[in-house]
Amino acid sequence: MGTEQNSIPEEQSGIDRRRQTRHSIPAAVTCTFFKGDLKGKNSFRGFIQNISLGGASLEIRDDSFLINDSFLQFTNMEMVFELPMPEGTHRITISGIIRWYHKIKKKDVNLLCLGVRFYNVDDRAKDILNQYLMQGTGDKNLIWSLWDTLNPHT
């Protein structure tokens, strides 16, 4: 299993600077990138690794390595989260900016892990996200079974 790590300079990132507690509760996410350098596909499916009211660590599938390193730093993106709740699945849309990333190859799948800081979170999305976070923690191994449910071409 290979890992290529890249990050924004330390003075601009810093896990210890997080203001919100991160929760590991897997859920599906669709990420759309807003930068002109990406040819063709600009929307990718993935899952939450961990999430807070201020940001998230996401794992998205990039089988063809379409996303290059120069594209990733400080790129704005829109994320549509599909959050399973007791009363049903809620979809919320949040904008964010990529703060760090690394590439991983697992089980013949190319993955891109992104650290995203949220901005422009409306009150409805914040309320739903807060309810979702109160559900507790999830099983990180669940992410691998969730990958099996996605069509690799979405």
Backbone hydrogen bonds in HBPLUS format (Angstrom, degrees):
<---DONOR---> <-ACCEPTOR-->    atom                        ^
c    i                          cat <-CA-CA->   ^        H-A-AA   ^      H-
h    n   atom  resd res      DA  || num        DHA   H-A  angle D-A-AA Bond
n    s   type  num  typ     dist DA aas  dist angle  dist       angle   num
A0105-LYS N   A0002-GLY O   3.07 MM 103  5.51 151.0  2.15 154.8 158.1     1
A0004-GLU N   A0103-LYS O   2.80 MM  99  5.04 162.1  1.84 145.8 152.0     2
A0103-LYS N   A0004-GLU O   2.74 MM  99  5.04 150.8  1.82 152.8 156.8     3
A0006-ASN N   A0101-TYR O   3.07 MM  95  5.62 147.0  2.19 150.2 154.6     4
A0101-TYR N   A0006-ASN O   3.29 MM  95  5.62 161.9  2.32 143.4 146.6     5
A0012-GLN N   A0009-PRO O   2.84 MM   3  5.58 156.5  1.89 124.4 132.3     6
A0013-SER N   A0010-GLU O   3.19 MM   3  5.14 142.7  2.34  98.8 109.1     7
A0017-ARG N   A0014-GLY O   2.96 MM   3  5.39 159.9  2.00 113.2 119.8     8
A0018-ARG N   A0015-ILE O   3.15 MM   3  5.73 168.0  2.17 121.0 122.4     9
A0023-HIS N   A0051-ILE O   2.79 MM  28  5.27 152.4  1.87 137.4 145.3    10
A0051-ILE N   A0023-HIS O   2.85 MM  28  5.27 148.3  1.95 136.1 145.0    11
A0138-GLY N   A0024-SER O   2.46 MM 114  5.53 155.0  1.52 153.5 152.6    12
A0048-ILE N   A0027-ALA O   2.96 MM  21  5.50 151.3  2.05 151.9 161.2    13
A0082-GLU N   A0028-ALA O   2.96 MM  54  5.32 169.6  1.98 150.2 149.4    14
A0029-VAL N   A0046-GLY O   2.90 MM  17  5.27 149.6  1.99 136.0 133.6    15
A0046-GLY N   A0029-VAL O   2.81 MM  17  5.27 144.5  1.94 161.6 165.3    16
A0030-THR N   A0080-VAL O   2.99 MM  50  5.19 151.1  2.08 134.4 143.4    17
A0080-VAL N   A0030-THR O   2.91 MM  50  5.19 159.4  1.96 146.8 153.7    18
A0031-CYS N   A0044-PHE O   2.75 MM  13  5.26 167.0  1.76 166.5 166.8    19
A0044-PHE N   A0031-CYS O   2.82 MM  13  5.26 154.7  1.88 149.4 157.4    20
A0032-THR N   A0078-GLU O   2.88 MM  46  5.24 160.1  1.92 155.9 162.2    21
A0078-GLU N   A0032-THR O   2.89 MM  46  5.24 158.0  1.94 149.2 156.1    22
A0033-PHE N   A0042-ASN O   2.94 MM   9  5.55 161.7  1.97 162.7 166.9    23
A0034-PHE N   A0076-ASN O   3.04 MM  42  5.62 164.6  2.06 158.9 154.1    24
A0061-ARG N   A0045-ARG O   3.29 MM  16  6.47 164.8  2.31 168.4 164.2    25
A0047-PHE N   A0059-GLU O   2.84 MM  12  5.34 153.8  1.91 145.9 152.2    26
A0059-GLU N   A0047-PHE O   2.85 MM  12  5.34 160.5  1.89 160.5 166.7    27
A0049-GLN N   A0057-SER O   2.70 MM   8  5.28 167.6  1.71 158.4 158.1    28
A0050-ASN N   A0057-SER O   3.31 MM   7  5.22 155.4  2.37 131.0 135.7    29
A0057-SER N   A0050-ASN O   2.79 MM   7  5.22 164.4  1.82 151.2 153.9    30
A0052-SER N   A0055-GLY O   2.83 MM   3  5.41 150.7  1.91 172.3 171.7    31
A0118-PHE N   A0054-GLY O   2.88 MM  64  5.46 162.3  1.91 130.9 136.1    32
A0056-ALA N   A0116-VAL O   2.89 MM  60  5.31 150.5  1.98 144.4 154.1    33
A0116-VAL N   A0056-ALA O   2.80 MM  60  5.31 175.5  1.80 168.6 170.2    34
A0058-LEU N   A0114-LEU O   2.78 MM  56  5.09 158.8  1.82 149.7 155.7    35
A0114-LEU N   A0058-LEU O   2.81 MM  56  5.09 155.0  1.87 141.5 150.1    36
A0060-ILE N   A0112-LEU O   2.89 MM  52  5.27 170.9  1.89 150.8 151.7    37
A0112-LEU N   A0060-ILE O   2.81 MM  52  5.27 159.7  1.85 155.8 161.9    38
A0062-ASP N   A0110-ASN O   2.89 MM  48  5.47 172.6  1.90 149.7 152.0    39
A0065-PHE N   A0062-ASP O   2.95 MM   3  5.22 165.6  1.97 118.9 122.4    40
A0071-PHE N   A0068-ASN O   3.11 MM   3  5.50 136.1  2.31 107.5 119.3    41
A0072-LEU N   A0069-ASP O   3.08 MM   3  5.37 131.8  2.32 104.2 116.3    42
A0075-THR N   A0072-LEU O   3.35 MM   3  5.55 158.3  2.40 129.9 123.7    43
A0098-ILE N   A0075-THR O   3.02 MM  23  5.52 160.3  2.06 148.8 153.5    44
A0077-MET N   A0096-GLY O   2.87 MM  19  5.40 156.0  1.93 152.6 152.9    45
A0096-GLY N   A0077-MET O   2.86 MM  19  5.40 152.9  1.93 157.6 159.8    46
A0079-MET N   A0094-ILE O   2.79 MM  15  5.33 167.5  1.81 157.1 161.5    47
A0094-ILE N   A0079-MET O   2.89 MM  15  5.33 157.6  1.94 151.8 159.0    48
A0081-PHE N   A0092-ILE O   2.82 MM  11  5.36 150.8  1.90 162.4 165.7    49
A0092-ILE N   A0081-PHE O   3.04 MM  11  5.36 152.4  2.12 143.4 152.1    50
A0083-LEU N   A0090-HIS O   2.76 MM   7  5.12 156.7  1.81 166.6 160.7    51
A0090-HIS N   A0083-LEU O   2.90 MM   7  5.12 165.7  1.92 141.7 142.4    52
A0085-MET N   A0088-GLY O   3.07 MM   3  5.12 140.6  2.23 113.5 125.4    53
A0088-GLY N   A0085-MET O   2.94 MM   3  5.12 163.0  1.97 114.4 119.8    54
A0119-TYR N   A0095-SER O   2.90 MM  24  5.60 158.5  1.95 143.0 140.7    55
A0097-ILE N   A0117-ARG O   2.95 MM  20  5.45 147.6  2.05 143.6 152.8    56
A0117-ARG N   A0097-ILE O   3.00 MM  20  5.45 164.1  2.03 154.3 153.3    57
A0099-ARG N   A0115-GLY O   2.70 MM  16  5.44 174.7  1.71 163.8 165.7    58
A0115-GLY N   A0100-TRP O   2.85 MM  15  4.96 170.1  1.86 142.0 140.2    59
A0102-HIS N   A0113-CYS O   2.98 MM  11  5.32 144.3  2.11 143.3 151.1    60
A0113-CYS N   A0102-HIS O   2.81 MM  11  5.32 173.1  1.82 173.2 170.8    61
A0104-ILE N   A0111-LEU O   2.88 MM   7  5.09 167.5  1.90 144.7 147.2    62
A0111-LEU N   A0104-ILE O   2.72 MM   7  5.09 176.2  1.72 170.1 168.7    63
A0106-LYS N   A0109-VAL O   2.93 MM   3  5.25 155.4  1.99 156.0 157.1    64
A0109-VAL N   A0106-LYS O   2.66 MM   3  5.25 143.4  1.79 123.7 135.5    65
A0126-LYS N   A0122-ASP O   2.94 MM   4  6.16 160.3  1.97 155.9 162.3    66
A0127-ASP N   A0123-ASP O   2.90 MM   4  6.09 158.0  1.95 150.9 156.2    67
A0128-ILE N   A0124-ARG O   3.02 MM   4  6.28 166.8  2.04 154.4 157.4    68
A0129-LEU N   A0125-ALA O   2.85 MM   4  5.94 163.2  1.88 150.3 155.7    69
A0130-ASN N   A0126-LYS O   2.91 MM   4  6.00 155.4  1.97 143.9 150.7    70
A0131-GLN N   A0127-ASP O   3.03 MM   4  6.30 156.3  2.08 147.3 153.2    71
A0132-TYR N   A0128-ILE O   2.92 MM   4  6.17 156.0  1.98 149.0 156.1    72
A0133-LEU N   A0129-LEU O   2.91 MM   4  6.16 156.2  1.97 150.8 156.7    73
A0134-MET N   A0130-ASN O   3.15 MM   4  6.37 138.7  2.33 141.1 151.3    74
A0135-GLN N   A0132-TYR O   3.13 MM   3  5.56 161.5  2.17 110.7 116.3    75
A0142-LEU N   A0139-ASP O   2.86 MM   3  5.36 151.0  1.94 113.9 123.2    76
A0143-ILE N   A0140-LYS O   3.16 MM   3  5.77 152.4  2.24 113.0 119.3    77
A0144-TRP N   A0141-ASN O   3.21 MM   3  5.76 131.7  2.46 109.1 118.3    78
A0145-SER N   A0142-LEU O   3.10 MM   3  5.26 118.8  2.49  99.4 114.2    79
A0146-LEU N   A0142-LEU O   2.89 MM   4  6.16 147.3  2.00 151.1 161.6    80
A0146-LEU N   A0143-ILE O   3.09 MM   3  4.91 117.7  2.50  90.1 106.1    81
A0147-TRP N   A0143-ILE O   2.95 MM   4  6.27 145.7  2.07 149.8 158.4    82
A0149-THR N   A0146-LEU O   2.90 MM   3  5.27 145.9  2.02 108.7 119.1    83
A0150-LEU N   A0147-TRP O   3.17 MM   3  5.47 153.2  2.25 107.3 114.9    84
A0154-THR N   A0151-ASN O   3.09 MM   3  5.69 151.4  2.17 132.9 129.3    85
